[in-house]
Amino acid sequence: MKTLRDIPVGSSATVTKLSGQGALKRRIMDMGITKGVSVHVDKVAPLGDPIQVTVRGYELSIRKSEAENVIVED
């Protein structure tokens, strides 16, 4: 089971599941990360947090703790 946090810079993946609960899951969905959407990892900050991704044609920064709740497949 791979998470968004595990995807290397420059790679893309497809979201298969969101594993968060309540407000956390709602926040991730409000950012446009939903089941079936393609996510491309653009950059990772020098200290590793946050991660910059492109989803649905726009750039988004997401914390590693949030990215752990996004289950993906290559």
PyMOL commands that set and color helices and strands:
alter all, ss='L'
color gray80, all
select helices_A, chain A and resi 4-6+22-30+64-67
alter helices_A, ss='H'
color red, helices_A
select strands_A, chain A and resi 2-3+12-18+38-44+51-55+58-62+70-73
alter strands_A, ss='S'
color yellow, strands_A
deselect
rebuild
show_as cartoon
